[in-house]
């Protein structure tokens, strides 16, 4: 069965620290990859997405993610986090087999001011 | 504004009561989903509809029913609410593999 793993359930960082959130998926075919963010009390919003082409994709608010096909990974990065990045981050995958969204369990990110 | 509209935003039910959560999208998306979000458990798929006229069970369908009324609307019904159904519910829609758009969520409390 297809699955998505997010390695860390909780991450606590200080402002200006660098961030990397891990995401691995299990599916051997073609996939579209997404990172969503949910700020406290709000609904999920698309942060960035990868369909094809350059494996390094840039999203909103200074986030980027790199698709490494050989590692089945799509890790989210930000060079310098801000207090306003405190949120929950979800990795998701859609495969070309059934177009169902498969979600990771989420990572709660807390940025200390 | 185009997007996914979900109602109501908040609801309190007594155990055994029924209610329907409404969801509509105006983006001409084929697929629609209902998720519940619980602390520490991420998003869990309740039901989904790959296209108008079809619905399928997701990961946690027990206690719920759905109806894909037309391409725009996908409703979720709780026939007899239970405290275990206290959660935040999200509706989402997608077209092909292009990513999901979410509604604002419904915070449901069953007492």
Interface residues (C-beta under 8 A of the other chain):
Chain A: X9 X32 X34 X36 X42 X43 X44 X45 X46 X49 X51 X90 X92 X94 X95 X96 X99 X100 X101 X103 X104 X105 X106
Chain B: X31 X33 X40 X41 X42 X43 X45 X48 X50 X90 X92 X94 X96 X97 X98 X99 X100 X101 X102 X103 X104 X105
